[in-house]
Amino acid sequence: MRKLLTILFLTFTTLCFGQKTIQFSDSISKVYNIPEISYAVIDSKTIFEISALGKHSIGLSDTATLNDRFHIGSNTKAMTAFIIAKYVEKEKLKWTTKFFDLFPEWRVNSKSDYLNITLQELLTHKAGIQPFQGNNDPKTPEFKGTNQVKRNQFGQFVLTLEPVKIDNKNPFSYSNAGYTLATLMLEKVTKKSWEQLVELVFNKDLKLNVKLSWPENQKQKDTWGHSFENGKLTPIPSTVDYHLDYTEPSGDINIKLKDYIKFIQLNIKGLSGKNNYLNADTYKFIHKGIENYSIGWYNIYENNKDLSTHSGTAGTYYTLVHIDRIKSKAYIIFTNSFNADTQQGVKILMRKLKENYGS
């Protein structure tokens, strides 16, 4: 009887929190002019709350659903690192594998500072690779061929550039191009492209229905990303010619919230010591093995918090995920716009979700 009462109390409490959060999220959407917000609070087995609010676009009447897809930007890094970790477990690579052990022919044209960089250093942004985040990037030649061929050409070019200084003051330098170089190592040993590996790991093995680039919104009703131009949000159709300039493995996946939850739950289970697609020790190393920025995740210890966090945007969507590693809960927010208001609204909503669910 006591157990039943506890279950009923928890269910009632969750429903109350849910109603309050939906109202709060709706107000955030209006105040900060965010067309669509989808969010979830989860642990390794349970979805405590999940909701989709708003519109696919400021110019459309169709409403948000939990089947909507979102471009997750740099939250792709954790997924690319996840694939690489699988092949480390298969002993195709080691975290300590040196880049130029796989590409010795590239040494002659590369800066000597890079000659001993490792897979781990690339994934933790400690290899001194130029950022390539879209602002003040070095002028890049136009490469031709398949995505994989162009990534190879881009990688050779990146290694001719002056390195970024890594020291005690700057323990890491965030680099999208570094993830391209790590992916080249993966492609080399597997003889498969990143795109093929995404299909194999996330779609065939894990059934997560992952897709690449912006969600398709012309042939079906789905989210439109919104850029911020001339002081207002501008909806972007999926037909716009868009690419990440050879850094797709750092930020070019789109996914439904319900499927992303499954990916995060694998991580929570692993952090709790349970083997699944990866071994528990691998999850521990990915999330907590390196200070500041571990492998695909910011590794945060502050104010008695023990967190894995990351945000992602390519300028038209904004996503944020926090994993509370002490309480084994995660908080996920997806939006289809990006500007300072979106970031502020998401920050406030994240704080509210944590207040409601005890983090």
Buried (B, 14 or more C-beta within 10 A) or exposed (E): EEEEEEEEEEEEEBEEBBEEBBEBBBEBBEEBBBBBBBBBBBBBEEEBBBBBBBBBBBEEEEEBBEEBBBBBBBBBBBBBBBBBBBBBBEEBBEBEBBBBEBBEEBEEEBEEBBEEBBBBBBBBBBBBBBBBBEEEBEEBEEBEEEBBEBBBBBBBBBBEBEBBEBEEEEBBBBBBBBBBBBBBBBBBBBEBBBBEBBBBBBBEEBEBBBBBBBBBBEEEEBBBBBBBEEEEBBBBEBEEEBEBBBBBBBBBBBBBBBBBBBBBBBBBBBBEEEEBBBBBEBBBBBBBBBEEBBBBBBBBEEEEBBBBBBBBBBBBBBBBBBBBBEBBBBBBBBBBBBBEBBBBBBBBBBEBBBEBBEB
